[in-house]
Amino acid sequence: MTAEPYVLGELRRLRARVPQLTGALAASVDGLVLAQDTGDAEPEGVAALTAAALGVALRLTDATGRGAFRELLVRGEHGYVATYAAGGAAVLTLLAEPRVNVGRLHLEGRRSGARIAELVDGALERPDLGP
């Protein structure tokens, strides 16, 4: 059993709690989609770009002595892309409208990242049992 249905459930609950989200994706740190609710965005491309951005963020935090990666926020003309650590094996990437409350985005993104970490790390520890 895999963690995918449980992670997808978490993504959907997150989107219900933050209505300004236009997409949510959990991916492995190497860019493989674990679960997605991305709407119009192409999930494999978003996961691959997330992995690339994560690589740069890890190098930047290491080079500047800022410790382990926690989150990355990009603001574009049409909204936000936020990536949160989700344990050692996964990341959570959220797509949000420009009018999102960024504080709420961080609060809910961090909570969901922690929950996804539990689900994914639990499935990795016991792949025959699932979370």
C-alpha positions in Angstrom: 0.0 0.0 0.0 1.3 3.5 -0.8 0.7 6.8 0.9 -0.7 8.4 -2.3 -4.4 8.3 -1.4 -3.7 9.8 2.0 -1.4 12.5 0.6 -4.0 13.3 -2.0 -6.6 13.6 0.8 -4.3 16.1 2.6 -3.9 18.1 -0.6 -7.6 18.4 -1.0 -8.2 19.3 2.6 -5.5 22.0 2.3 -7.2 23.4 -0.9 -10.5 23.6 1.1 -8.8 25.5 3.9 -7.1 28.0 1.6 -9.6 28.7 -1.2 -7.1 30.9 -3.1 -5.0 27.9 -3.9 -5.1 27.0 -7.5 -3.0 23.8 -7.2 -1.2 21.6 -4.8 1.4 18.9 -5.4 3.5 16.6 -3.3 6.6 15.3 -5.0 9.8 13.4 -4.1 12.9 15.6 -3.7 14.1 14.2 -7.1 11.0 15.4 -8.9 8.6 12.5 -9.1 4.9 13.2 -8.5 3.6 11.6 -5.3 0.1 13.1 -5.4 -1.4 16.1 -7.2 -4.4 18.4 -7.3 -3.0 21.0 -9.7 -5.9 22.1 -11.8 -4.5 23.4 -15.1 -0.8 23.1 -14.3 1.1 20.1 -15.7 2.1 18.1 -12.6 5.2 16.4 -14.0 6.6 19.7 -15.1 5.9 21.4 -11.8 7.5 18.5 -9.9 10.6 18.6 -12.1 10.9 22.4 -11.7 10.3 22.0 -8.0 13.2 19.6 -7.8 15.5 22.0 -9.7 14.5 24.9 -7.4 15.0 22.8 -4.4 18.5 22.0 -5.5 19.3 25.7 -5.8 17.6 26.5 -2.5 19.6 23.7 -0.7 22.9 25.0 -2.1 22.0 28.6 -1.1 21.0 27.8 2.5 24.2 25.7 2.8 26.4 28.4 1.3 25.0 31.0 3.6 24.9 28.9 6.7 21.1 29.1 7.1 20.7 25.4 7.9 18.3 22.9 6.5 15.8 23.9 3.8 12.3 24.8 5.1 10.5 26.7 2.4 10.8 28.8 -0.8 8.3 31.5 -1.9 8.2 32.9 -5.4 5.9 35.8 -6.3 4.9 36.3 -9.9 2.7 38.7 -11.6 -0.2 36.3 -11.5 0.3 34.8 -8.0 2.6 32.7 -5.8 4.5 29.4 -5.9 5.4 28.2 -2.5 7.4 25.0 -1.7 7.7 23.5 1.8 9.8 20.7 3.1 7.8 17.6 3.8 10.3 15.4 5.6 13.5 14.1 4.1 12.0 12.5 1.0 9.3 14.9 -0.2 8.3 18.5 -0.8 4.9 20.2 -1.0 4.4 22.8 -3.8 1.4 25.2 -3.7 0.1 27.5 -6.4 -1.9 30.5 -5.2 -3.7 33.5 -6.5 -2.1 36.9 -6.0 -4.8 37.8 -3.4 -3.9 35.0 -1.1 -3.0 35.8 2.5 0.6 34.9 2.5 0.7 34.4 6.3 -2.2 31.9 6.0 -0.5 30.3 3.0 2.6 29.7 5.2 0.7 28.5 8.2 -1.4 25.9 6.2 1.5 25.0 3.9 3.8 24.2 6.9 1.1 22.2 8.6 0.4 20.1 5.5 4.1 19.7 4.8 4.5 18.2 8.3 1.5 15.9 7.8 2.7 14.8 4.3 6.1 14.1 5.9 4.5 11.7 8.4 2.6 9.9 5.6 5.5 9.6 3.2 8.1 8.7 5.9 5.7 6.2 7.4 5.1 4.5 4.1 8.9 4.4 3.4 9.5 2.8 6.8 6.7 0.2 6.3 6.0 -0.1 2.6 4.0 -3.3 3.1 1.6 -1.7 5.7 1.2 1.9 4.3 0.6 4.8 6.7 
